[in-house]
């Protein structure tokens, strides 16, 4: 049985500007970089980047798990990580599958360069717009950088105010642009109906509204999906592979937003997506380039509908190169 040396470091990165969502303000990103090494000198790295309010374990739970592991572990340990620790499952399997791809000294913890894996070169990326009026200018900067799909948060301010900005934004965007509206489960049923009615009649291509209602309102989202032309994408409802499987079994055949960093086991996620041929959009959890490369590899393998991936936020966080520290 193969044995791997295990070590880990924590990191903390501040957002250059706090991220505003319907869940509140997010000021910094914290996570754990794990390191596996074998006796032949091959190394692999993975990233634990939980978002507990989104459905994963907490950072403390992930850290407790890492602290309790011995410094020598086997594949059996890695593949027996429970489903209650999906971000840990992703990190350890990613490190294992990446063994030998990143040969570095065992005692060093540099983060990977920001380049994408070769298989991901065909992917297109979504630009994240700031909430509120700032989006009206920011899309132009992102357009010049090559983005053609944009994501804008709604449910953050009053509906009337957001609708005014939305109308200005859709009038100013070029015809080739696509717009995704992300409610982060922050709308009421009536607000969701209102937004869908508006989107059904605008000229700009609104690709979909992401998670308009709370997770427990699945049947209502299923109903709305059937009654409007504008697509709905599930996000918080399918944060983990267990949730994704549950929604599929309950009849969801629309778009699934998958965040590999918190979804759980990459091998089981790959098997599910390939078996059911779901319409998936792969998205970031604001991970470092360690988790990003593993997530993009999955996206390149499993994307089926030529949808842009939600990893267009490299400039949102301070560098983590010098933020690693002993936990």
N, C-alpha and C positions, 0 to 999 in steps of 0.2 A: 504494500500500500504506500502510495506516494505521500511524503511529508513535506509541508511547506513552512518556512519561517514566516511568522506574522508580526507585523508592527503597524503602528498607526500614529497619525498626528491630527490635531484639530486645526481649524482655520476660522477666521472671521473676516468678512469683507463688507465694507459699508457701501450702500448704494450711493452713487454720485448725487442722485436726487431721490428722496424717499419714494417708494412705489405706492401709489394710491389705488386701493381696490375697495370693493364693497365690504370687505372684512376689516378695513382700517388701513393704517399706515404701516409700511414695512421698511425699517431703517437699515437693517444689515442682514447679511446672509452668513449663517454658520453651518459648518459641516465637519466631516472627518475624511481624511485621505488614508486609505489602507494600503499596505505594502505586503506582497507575497514574494518569497524567494525560494528557489529550490537548490539542492546541492550542486547542480551543474552550473550555477551562476546565472540562471534565467530569472527575470523579475517581471512582476505584473502589478499594476496599481488599479484601484477602484475608488469610487467616491460615494460616501454616505451623505446625502443632502436631503434630509427629511423636511416635510412641511406638515406639521401635525394638524393644523387647522384644515388641511386639504384631505386628510385621511390616512397619512402615514404615521409611523411611530414618532415619538418626540425625540429631540436630540439627546436628552438625558437617557432615554431608554436605549438608544443606539450606543451611546457612550458606555453605559453599564454593561451592555452585551460585549463590547470590545474589551473592556477591562477584565471581564470574567474569563475570556478565552485564554488558553495557554499560548505560549510563544511559538509552539510547534503544532500545526493543525493539519488535518487530512481533507480530502475531497468529501468524505462522508460528513464531516462537520459542516462544510460549506453548503452541501445540498440538503442538510437537515435544518437549516435556519427556518424558524416558523413563519407562517404567513403574516403574523402580527408585526413582523419586522421587514416590510417590503423594501425599504431603502437599503437595508443591510443585505438582503438577498441580491439586489441589483449590484451593489458594490463588490461583494465577494465573488459572484459569478463573473463579473466583468474583469476583475483582476486575474481570475483563473484563466479565462479565455484569452487574455492579453499577455500571457506568460511568454517571455522571449522577444516580444515586439519592442520593448523599451529597455535595452541593456544599460543599466547605470549601476554605480556603486551601491552596495546594500545599505550603507548608512546615510545615503542622501535622499532627500525628498523633494527634488525640483518638480514643479508642475509641468505638464506637457505643453508644447507650443500650441498656439491657437488654431493651427491649420486643421482642416477636416481630413478624416480618413479617405483614402483613394476612392472607395466605393460611393462616398457621399458627394462626389464632385458634381453629379447631375442634379442634386437637390436645389430647389429655390427656397428663399428665406422670407419670412414675414417681419416687417418692421414694426416695432412696438411704439405706438404714439402715446404721448403723455395725456393724462386725463384733462378734461376741460379745454379752454380756448387755445392753450399752447399747441394743440394738435394742428391747428389751422396753418401754422408756419412750419412745424416740425416735419410734416409729410414731404415738403419740398426738399429739405436736406436729405431725407432718406431716399427720395426718388432719384436724386443725383448720385447716390451711392449704389443704385441698381435695384432697390426694392420696388416691387410692383404690387405686393399684397401688404395691407396695413391692418393692424389690430388696435381698436380703440375701446377703452373701458367705459361702460355705462352703468347706471345704478349707483354712481358715486355722488352725484349732485341731483337736484330736482329734475323731474322729467321735462318740464317746460324749458328750463335752461339748457339741458342737454340736447333737446330736440332742435333748438335754435342753432346750436353749434353743429349738430349733425347735418342740418340743411345747408349750412355754409360749406361744410366739409365735402358733402356729396356734390355740390355744385362746382367746387374748385378742383376736385380730383380729375385727372385725365381719364378718358374712356377706357384705357387699358388697365386701369387700377382695379383692384378688388379690395373690399373692406370687410373686416370681421368685427363684429360687436361683441364684447365680452362682458357679461353681466355678473360673473362670479356668484351666481345664485342669488342676486340681490333684488330681483324684481318680484312684484306681486303678480298674480294671474292676470289681472286686468291690465297692468303695465306691460306685461309680456305680449298680450294680445294687441295692445296699442302699437308697440314697436314693430311687431310682425306685420300689422296692417300698413304702417308707414313704409316699411322696407319692401313690401310687395309692390309699391307704386313709385319708388324712386328710380331714376334712370341709371344711377351708378350701380355697379354690380356688388350688392351686399352678398357676400359668399355664404355667410351664416351668422346666426346669433348663438353665442356660446353660453351654455348653461343659464338660461333665463331664470329658472326657478330653483328653490332649494332641493336637495337630494331626495327628501321624502315626498316631493311632488312629482314623482316619476310618471304616474298615470296621466297627470295634466299635461306634462311635456309630450307624452305620446299622442295625446289628443291634439295639441297645438301643431305638432309635426304633420299630422294628417290633414289639417284644415288650412294651411298656408303654403304659398309657393316658396317663401324664404325658408331655407333649411335651418334646422336646429342641430347644434352639436353638443353632445354630453361631455362634460369635463369633470367637475367635482363628483358627479354620479359614478364615474368610472375611473377614479383615482388609482385604484389597485386592480390587479388582475382578477381577484375574487369578485369585486364589484362589477367589472367589465363583463365577466361571465354571467353574472346574475342578470344584468340589464339585457344581455343578448337573449338569455333564456326567457325573459319576460316580453320579448318581441321587438326590441329596438333594432331597427335596420337602417337608421340614419348614420350620422357621422359620430365617430368616437375620437375624442381628443386624448391621446395617450402621452403621459409623462413618464418615459422609461425610468427616470431616476427614482420614482416612488412607486412604480407599477408592481414591482416584485421580481420574481425570477425571469431573467431574459430568455432562458431556454423554453420555459412554459409559455411565456408571452408569444414567442416566435411560433410555437406549435399552434396556439389558439388562432392567431392572425392568419396563418397559412391555411389552416383547416376551414375557417369560416369566411375567408376572403372579405373581411370587414373594410368599410370605408374609414380609414384612420388618418388623423392629423397628428404628427408627432411634435411634442412641445417641450420646452426647457423648464427646469425647476431652478433656474439661475445658479447652475452648478459651475465649477471651474472647468478648465479644458480637459481634466481627467474624466469626469463624468460625461462631459459633452461629446468626447470622441466615441465613447461606448454607446451613447444614446443615438448619435448620428449613424453609427454603423447599423444599428437596428432599423432606423428610419429608412436608410438606403435599401435594406433588404425587404422591408415590409410595406413601404408606401405603394399604393396601387392606383390612386386616382389623380396623380400629378398635382397634389395639393402642396402648397408651400409649407415648410416646417416652421414651427415657432421657436427658432433659435437665433432670431435677429436682435440680440440684446447684449452683444459683447461689450459695448461701451457703457453699460448701465452700472457696472461695479468697479470699485477700485481693484488694483492688482492684488492677487493673493500670493504672489511669489514670496513675499516676505512676511506673510501673515500666519504661517504654520508654526504651531507651538506644541510642546508636550502637553497631553491632556492631564 
